[in-house]
């Protein structure tokens, strides 16, 4: 942590306070609100902001880094008669509910399954050009334990209702939560003395929300996607954990308010990117075959994931080649040039983990490729400084 050796008075209250302290350690204070930072950066003069564009660039990079450390996701799959069950485990790594704060924020899972030719077999949690999630319920999307249809999405959010039980986005009319399935932190239990004001709402009888092996306080959730592949072959499964500071329905409501403040906000927000922030990703490949009784079988599993993503100093590479074989893990830049060979040699059929130092890499987008006898698997990785 950087420090200043000069003696500094770290308090201005009371006015006659003169005690000094040295060294003074510099701290980075960032949250997850990249939307606000971009809006301030793009309107420095009109808002009278004293910070410069470079200051915002560095703060945005630190915000991206912190976001990447707030959660992790893992994918597994197994046959279930004529279906394939894809399980996505999302774990909260922060010390508070995720997303935190005012219930205009949301986090959701985007799951996409493609076949060997790149065609989409199943997709849940896709979003449009306005940032709104495709196919969700017009009132609010309920919590899901099992998802069978592409128009269902697992959204982690708080949803308020008024005294009549109607959903409201007006804080002064809010009476209670009809849904609060924001991921609790590890150790969060219903027996806590403050649970009455921080309770989980709307998850029904989901047996694995904040539970692991019937033990409360896991800080995680498992969503099962039950799909029916229509053909044999390799399926590439990718999961993204998406985050929005402000739901599109909130900005849409502000856009119709006849006030100068709302009009100004809408004008400044109009040029903002609408895509969500991607907190982390995970992907894997499954080979599907059918036997005579039409039940689904999966061959050896290939796994490849990177955390955190984006990475700053180090990234943790987790992989499993699915069978004992020669594997090459290599990092390529956006031009397709090999930057580094992470691993080359024979690897067993078990989960592996490598910590790769990224300090020598420039800021940018890279591709981690795993080459084996089964083909090539890749993960896009962002590196920030």
N, C-alpha and C positions, 0 to 999 in steps of 0.2 A: 504494500500500500504506500503511495507517495506521501511525503511529509514535508513540512516547513520547519526549519530549525529555529526561526525567530520566535522570541517570546511574544505571545498574543494574549490579549484579554478576551476570553471567550464569552463574556457576559456583559450586557449593557444595562442590566437591572440588578441592583439599584444604580442610579446614575454615578454614584461615587465609587463604584466597584473598580478596583485597580489590580486585583490578583491576576497574574499572568501565568501562562502555561506553555511549556515547550517539551518535546516537539508537538506540532499540531498536525494531525493526520487528515489528509484529504479524503472525503467520502463522495461517492457517486450516488445521487438521489434520482432514481428513475422509477417509473411505473410501467404500465402497459398501454398507455394512451398515445399511440403513434398518430392517430387521427388528429388529435389536438396539436401535436408537435408540427405535423405537416401544414396544418391550417395556419399556425403562427408563422412558420417559415415562409409560406407563400404570401403572407400579408404583413410583412415586417413594417413597412412604411405607414400603411393605413392604420395599423394598430399601435404604432409608437413603440414597437418592441426594441429593446436595447441590445439584445443578442444578435449576432450575425449569422448568415447561412451556415458557416462552418461549425458554429456552436451547435446548431440544430442537427447537422449531419452526425456529429460525434455522439450527441444525446440519442438520436434515432438508432445508431449502431449499438449503443449500450442497452437501449430498450429492447431491441431485437435479441440481443444476447440474453437478457433476463427472461424474456418470454420463452426462449428455447429451454430454459431450465425449470419451468413451472410444472411441466407434466411429461409423462412418457406413455407411449402406447405399444402394445405387443399384439401380434397376430398368431393365431393357431387355427387349425381346421381338422375336422374329422368327419367321416361318413356317417349318415343317419338315414338308413334304409335307402329311399330313392332321392335323398337330398344331401347337400353338403352344408355342414354347419361351420360357419366362419365365426370365430370368437375374437373380439377385440377388447383387450383389457386396457382401460385408461386409468392411470394412477396420478393423483395430485401430489406434486413434489413441493408445493409451497406450504406455508404455515397458516393458511386461511382458506375460506371457501373459494372455489375457482369456477367461474370468474367472481371476483369480489366486488364489493361496493354496490352502488345504486343499480337497481334491476333493469337497466336499459342495455346491458351488455349480454352477450351470449357466446357460448362455445359449443361446437358440434362436431360430429364425426362425418367425414366424407369418405365413403368406401366405394372403390371402383374395382370391378373384376373384368379383365379382358382376356380374350382367347389368344391362340398362337399367331393369329393374323392381325392382332391389334383391335379387333372389334369388341365393343362393350357388351358384356354378357349381363352385367348387373351394376347399377350405380345408385347409391343413396347419399343424399346430402349435397348434390350438385347445386350451384347457385347461378343466377342470371347476371346480366350486365348491370343491374341495379343493386346487386349484392344480396338480393333476397333468395332464400333457399327454395329450390324447385319442389312443388307439390305438397308443401306443408299445410296443416290445417289453418283455415282463415282466422279462427279465434285464437287458438294457441295449440302448439303441437304437444301432445301428452308424452309422458315418459314411456320408454320402451325397454323391455327386457329381451324380447325376441322380435326381429324385423323380418318379414317375409316379402314385403312389397317395396318397390323402388320409391314410392311416394311417401314412405315413412322415413323419418330422420331422427336420430338421437341428438336432442339439443339439451345442453346443460344451461339452465337459466332460472331466473326468478320471474314469476308472473303474478301480478297483483289483481285483486278484485275489490269492488266497493262493498258497501253494506248490503246491497241487493244481490251480491254474488256475481255481478257482471265484471268482466275483465276491464281494467282501466290502466291507462298510461299516465294518469294525473296523480301525482303523489299526494296532493291534498285530499283526494277522494279515496285513497287506498285504505282498506280496513284490514286486509290479511292477504296471505299468499295462498293461491290455489295450487301453485306449483313452485317448488324450490328444490330442484334436484341438482343444484350446483354441487360440484364434487367437494365434499368436506375434507379437511386436512386429516392426516393420519393421527389416530388417537381420539377422534371425535366420537362421542358416545351419547346416547339418549338419556343416560342417567346423570349427566352433568347438570349442575345447579342452574346454568343459564340456558338450558335447552329450550325452555318455553319461548324464548325470543330468537332462537337460532335454529329452530326445528327443520327437519327435512319434510317436505310436503309433496304429495302427488306421485310418489314412486310405487304406490300399491304394495303388492306382496313380492316385489323383486327380491329374490333371496341373496343376491350378490352385490347389491348397492351398499357400499361401505361395510361389506362383510367378506371375509375370506375364511372358508372352511367353518362357517357358522360362528366365527369370532368377529365381534363388532369392532369398528375402528380402522379398517384397512385403508380408508381414503381412496378407494378405487371403485370401479364399476366394470361389469362384463356385459357386453352386448353381443347377442348371437344373431348373425345374419343367416337365415335358412334359405338357401337358393337351390334350384333344380337345374343343373347344367344340361343343355340339350345335345351336347356332343362330347366326345372323348378328346383328350389332349391336355396340353399345358394351360393352366389358368394363372395369370398374374394378378395377384391381389394387392392392392395398395390402399392404405388407410392414412388419412390426414386429420389432424386435430386442428380445427379452424376456430378463429376468434374474431369477434367484432366488438369494438368499443361502444358503438351505438347501433341498435337494430334499425334497419331501413324503415320500419313502420314509424319509428320515432322521428326520424328526419323528414319523412313524408308528412307527418302531422304538423311539424314546425313550418313546413313550406306553405301551408294554407292559413297560418295565423297572421292577422292583419296588424302586426306590430313592426316597428323599425328594427328592433333587435332580431326578431325572427327572420325578417327579410335579409338582414345583413349576414346572419349565420348561413342562411340558405345560399346566398350568393357566394360566400367564401367556400362553402362545402361543395358547390356544383362541380368544381374541377378536381375534387379529391378522387383517388382511386377507390373503387367500390369492392374490389376483391378482399376477402378476409385475410387476416394474418395467419400464416401457417405456423403453429407452435412446434409441431414435430410430425414426423412421418414414419411409417414402417411398411415394408412390403415383403411378399414371399411368393413362391411359385409352387403350384400343386399340379400333379399329373393325374387326370381323372380317367378311369376306365369303368366299363360296365360289364358285369357278368350275366349269366343267363336269367337270374331272378331279378335283373334290373336294379340291383342295389349298387350304390356308388362305392368305389374303392379309390384310395389314393396311394400313389407310390411314395417312395422316399421323399421327404420334405426338404426343399431348399429354402433357406432364410437369409436375408441380408437387410440390416438396418443400421442407421447411424444416429447417434445421440451425443451431445445436443446438435440440433440442426436448425439454424445456423450455428457454426462453430467458431470459436475465437482462438483459444490456445491449444486445446486438445479435442479430439472427437473419439468417441467410443464406437468401434465397429463390432457389431455382433453378427455372426453368420454361422450357418450349418450347411455343408454341401449336400446333405441328404444321404450320402454313402461315402465310404473311404475312397478317395481318388485324388488326383493331382489338381490343385486349385491355384489360380493366380488372382490376387487382388491388386488392382492397379487404379491409380487416380489420374484422370484426364481433365484438361481444361476445356473451356467452351469451344476452342478451335479444334478439338479432337486430338491434341498433342498429349502424349503421356508425360505426366509430371513426376510420378513416383510409383515404384513397385512396392506395395505394402507387404505382400506375402507371395511366395512362389514355392510350391512343394506339395508333398502328400499330406492330406488332412483327413482325420477320422470323421465318422458320422456322428458328431455330437456338437452341441452348442459351443461356439468359440467366441472369444472376446479379445480384441486388440485395441490398445490405447495408442492413437496416432497423433503425433505432435504437428500442429498446423501453423506454428509461429513463422515458419519460413515461406508460407504461401501468401500470395497477394489477395486482397479482397476481391471476391468474385464468385462465380458459379463453377462448380466442378462436378464431375461424374465419377462415382466409384463403381468399377466394373468387377464382377466376380466371374471368371471364366473357368469352366469345368467341362467334364465329359458330357454334361447335360445341356451345355450351351452357355449363354451369357446372360447375366442378371445385373441390373444397374440401379443405382440410387443417386438422385440429384442432391448435391450438398452445397450449401452456401457458406462461405468463409467471410467473416467480418473482422475488422481490426478496431 
